[in-house]
């Protein structure tokens, strides 16, 4: 039971860190998506 609780806490912390990383990189992701859309639609 203790191990399950520890794993759950580690998973929650990891999820928070992942969400923060995604939020920081949203601008970069948006720029890449716009670039690919332009490449595809230009042809």
C-alpha positions in Angstrom: 0.0 0.0 0.0 2.8 2.4 0.8 4.5 1.7 -2.5 1.3 2.5 -4.4 1.0 5.8 -2.5 4.6 6.7 -3.3 4.2 5.8 -7.0 1.0 7.9 -7.1 2.8 11.0 -5.6 5.7 10.6 -8.1 3.2 10.3 -11.0 1.4 13.5 -9.9 4.7 15.4 -9.6 5.7 14.1 -13.0 2.4 15.1 -14.6 2.8 18.7 -13.1 6.3 19.0 -14.5 5.2 17.7 -17.9 2.3 20.2 -18.0 4.7 23.0 -17.1 7.1 22.0 -19.8 4.3 21.8 -22.4 3.0 25.3 -21.3 6.6 26.7 -21.7 7.0 25.2 -25.1 3.5 26.1 -26.5 4.9 29.0 -28.5 7.5 26.8 -30.1 5.0 24.1 -31.0 2.6 26.8 -32.5 5.4 28.2 -34.7 6.3 24.7 -35.9 2.7 23.8 -36.7 2.2 27.1 -38.6 5.4 26.4 -40.6 4.3 22.8 -41.5 0.8 24.1 -42.5 2.4 26.7 -44.8 4.6 24.0 -46.3 1.7 21.7 -47.0 -0.7 24.3 -48.3 1.9 26.0 -50.5 2.2 22.9 -52.7 
